[in-house]
Each structure stands twice: as structure tokens, then as C-alpha cells.
């Protein structure tokens, strides 16, 4: 499997733990279900990286030029809060309090597969995000990101 698919609902318990969804675990090789890195997402969400995804990304980030102020700033911002997490014996993952606060996570959350990682959203923010995306806006965004057949002929 080259990536992850799906959208999973979960609930945070009083201690800030959630059960790693079975639908996500089935997409991971068995040896990769015991350790992850959780970090701030680019929007107000969290990113949950399997180690096979995190390790090459971490190498790339730590390999940035520390003498370049922009690269140094990005490295600090990206790695700020990154934490190793492991499911407990019941399969629950504890969210660090600072990251939970950053993403505004309350009780109901959505874990959304984004190819090589999961994003963790507060369910209300997640609903707002997709309710605000009209079909025309989605189509325009797709054209901007992926390009259309007519645009490719101009290059």
C-alpha cells in the first residue's frame, strides 16, 4: 500500500486519548502500528505520521540549511511540538495537551487520510471546512493544482 484512504470518526476521552480506528490500522503493516509522530498541521489540525512517512520527512527537514533564516524558521515552526506517540495496551493514543489545544480538539474528532498521513480535526471544524467548499470552488481548485489538458499544451 502506498498511502492511506478514508475518513474516521473518533472520540476523545477525559484524558485526551482516542482509539486508533481499525480502518486505518488495517492499512498499515502490522509492524508499523505501534509508533507514530504527531505534530501540528498547516491548518488548525494535527498530523499523525506513521514512522515510515515521518523518517524521510524528518531527514529532509533537519537537512535544511541552518545558515538560511527562512529555512531555519521553517524547521523551527514545523518541528515545534512534534512528539513520538505509541498506542497503549487498549490501542488508544494520548494527544499532548499543547497539540490538542492548538487544534481546538474537544470530544468528537475526525481522522482524515491525506495519502501518507492522517489529519486530526475537531469534528465541527472539519464539517465547516468541507461545508464551505462548493463544487465550483472544488473544481477551480483542482484545475489550479492539477491543471487542465488545455493548460498543458501551452507549456
C-alpha positions in Angstrom: 0.0 0.0 0.0 1.4 3.4 -1.0 -0.9 5.6 1.1 -4.0 5.8 3.2 -7.6 6.4 2.3 -10.6 7.1 4.4 -12.3 9.3 7.0 -12.7 8.0 10.5 -14.7 9.4 13.4 -13.4 9.0 17.0 -14.0 10.4 20.4 -11.5 11.8 22.9 -11.8 10.5 26.4 -11.4 12.7 29.5 -7.6 12.2 29.4 -7.4 13.3 25.7 -6.9 9.7 24.3 -8.6 8.3 21.2 -8.8 4.8 19.8 -6.8 4.3 16.6 -9.5 3.4 14.1 -9.5 -0.2 12.8 -10.0 1.1 9.3 -6.7 2.9 9.5 -4.8 0.1 11.3 -5.8 -2.3 8.5 -4.0 -0.1 6.0 -0.7 -0.3 8.0 1.6 -3.3 8.0 1.3 -4.9 11.5 4.9 -3.9 12.4 4.0 -0.3 11.9 1.0 0.1 14.2 3.0 0.7 17.4 4.8 4.1 16.9 3.8 7.4 15.3 4.8 11.1 15.3 2.1 13.6 15.9 2.6 17.2 15.0 0.8 20.5 14.2 -0.8 20.6 10.8 -0.6 23.5 8.5 -4.2 24.4 9.3 -5.7 24.1 12.8 -5.4 20.4 12.8 -2.9 17.7 13.8 -0.9 15.4 11.6 -0.3 11.8 12.6 2.6 10.3 10.7 3.5 6.6 10.6 7.2 6.2 11.2 7.8 5.2 7.5 6.4 8.6 6.5 8.0 10.6 9.3 11.6 9.4 9.0 12.3 10.6 5.4 10.5 13.9 6.1 12.4 14.4 9.3 15.7 13.9 7.4 14.7 16.4 4.8 13.7 19.0 7.4 16.7 18.5 9.6 18.9 18.7 6.5 17.8 22.3 5.7 20.5 24.9 5.7 20.7 26.4 9.2 22.5 29.4 7.9 19.5 30.4 5.8 17.0 32.3 8.1 13.9 31.2 6.1 14.9 27.5 6.3 15.7 27.9 10.0 12.4 29.5 10.6 10.5 26.7 8.8 12.4 24.0 10.6 11.5 25.5 14.0 7.9 26.0 13.1 7.5 22.6 11.6 9.2 20.6 14.3 7.6 22.6 17.1 5.5 20.2 19.1 6.4 17.1 17.1 6.1 14.1 19.5 6.5 10.4 19.4 3.3 8.6 20.4 2.5 4.9 20.9 -0.9 3.3 21.4 -1.4 2.0 24.9 -2.4 -1.6 25.6 -6.0 -0.7 24.7 -4.9 0.8 21.4 -5.5 4.4 22.5 -3.2 7.3 21.6 -2.8 10.1 24.1 -2.7 13.6 22.5 -0.2 16.0 24.0 -2.2 18.8 25.7 -0.4 21.6 23.8 -1.2 20.0 20.4 -4.8 19.3 21.5 -5.2 23.0 22.4 -3.5 24.1 19.1 -6.1 22.2 17.0 -9.0 23.1 19.3 -9.9 19.5 19.8 -12.8 18.8 22.1 -14.6 15.5 22.3 -15.6 14.5 18.8 -12.8 14.3 16.2 -12.3 13.2 12.6 -9.2 11.5 11.3 -8.8 12.1 7.6 -6.4 10.2 5.5 -4.3 12.5 3.3 -2.2 9.9 1.4 0.8 9.4 3.6 -0.5 10.6 7.0 -3.7 11.3 8.9 -5.0 14.7 9.8 -6.9 15.0 13.1 -9.6 17.6 13.1 -12.2 18.8 15.6 -15.4 17.4 14.0 -17.1 20.8 13.9 -14.1 22.5 12.2 -13.9 19.6 9.8 -17.6 20.0 8.9 -17.1 23.7 8.4 -14.1 23.2 6.2 -16.0 21.0 3.8 -19.3 22.8 4.0 -17.5 26.0 2.8 -16.2 24.2 -0.3 -18.7 24.5 -3.1 -18.5 22.2 -6.1 -17.4 25.1 -8.3 -14.7 26.1 -5.8 -13.5 22.5 -5.6 -13.4 22.3 -9.4 -11.4 25.5 -9.7 -9.0 24.3 -7.0 -8.5 21.1 -8.8 -7.8 22.9 -12.1 -5.3 25.2 -10.3 -3.5 22.3 -8.6 -3.6 19.6 -11.2 -4.0 21.7 -14.3 -6.3 21.1 -17.2 -5.5 19.4 -20.5 -5.6 22.8 -22.4 -3.1 24.4 -19.9 -0.6 21.6 -20.5 -0.5 22.3 -24.2 0.7 25.9 -23.5 3.9 24.7 -21.8 
